[in-house]
Amino acid sequence: MSFDIDQVIKDMVAAVTGSAKEGGNAVKTEAERILFAEKHILMDIAEARLRGEIDDEVVKREAAREKKVLEAELLTLAVMTKATVQRAANAALDVFFAALRSAI
């Protein structure tokens, strides 16, 4: 199965906006900006895993770092609480992991 990073990011944005509904369109716009800015990093992680260069533990560590980036960026939106930001970041990374697992 292939790994379409653009579709994965769109799905991640949908997961963020779905779990942070009170933020409205501002959350969607900010999530798109952040995740597309991190696209090359996410793709590097996915490609390394798909080639077998790294294992799931390394992917989890790298994803945890990306989650912190996402959380920090989303916290700039005053409409979201820390718990909402954590839920949104978790939802986004769950989508990334699911897409990566299905591509392996």
N, C-alpha and C positions, 0 to 999 in steps of 0.2 A: 504494500500500500504506500502511496506517496504522502509527503508531508507538505501541505500548502500553507506556508507561513502567513500569507496575507489573509487566508480564510481563518486560520487559527487565531490571528490577532482580532479579526472581526468578531469571532465567537467569544474571545476573551473580553472584548469591549461590551458585548451583550451580557456576559456574566456579571461584569462590574455594574452596569446600569441596572440589571435586574435585581441585584442584591443591595443597591443603594438608591432605591426609587425616590427617596425624599430629596435627592440632589438634582433630579430632573436632567434637563439637557446639558447643564454645566458639567455634570459628572461624565456624561457621554463624550462631550467635546474634549475634556481634559484626559480621560482615559485613552481616547484615540491618539491624542498628541503624545502622551507618555509611551504608550505601547508601540506606536509606529517609530518613535525615536529609539526604542530599545530593540527594534526588529532585528538588526544585525546580530546583536548579542544572543537573542533567543534562537535565531537560526543557527548560529555557531554551536550552541549547546545541543540543539536537535541534530544537526549534522554529525557532530562528534559521537553522539549516542547511536545514531543510525549506522555509523561506520564501525561501531564497536570499540571506539577509542576510549570511551569513558563508560562507567557503569551507572546504574540507577542511583547509587549513593552520591556520586559526583554530580549527577543531574539535580538531585535534591538540594545539595549544598549551593549549587549555582542558582537554582530557582529561588532558594531562600534569600539570596542576595538580591535578585531581581524583585522579589516581593517587598523587600525593605525599600528599594527605590520607588516602587509603585506606591507603597504606603506613604512615604515621605512626600511625594509629589501630590497625592490626593489630599493629604492633610492641609494643603494650602487652600482648599475649598472650605470656606467657613460653614457651609451648609451640611457638612458631614461630621459625625462624631467619630472618635477613634475606633469604637466598636464597629461602626458601619464601614469605615475604611478597611479594617482588618477583614471583615466579611467579604468586601469587594475584592481585595487583593487575593484572598484565599480562593474565591470563585474563579478569578482569572487564571491563577496557577493550576487549579483543578482542570480547567479546559486545556491548558498547555500539556499537562501530564497525560490526559486522556487521548489527545491527538497524537502525542508521541508514542504512547503504548500501542495505539492502533496501527501506527506506521511501522512498528518493529516486526 
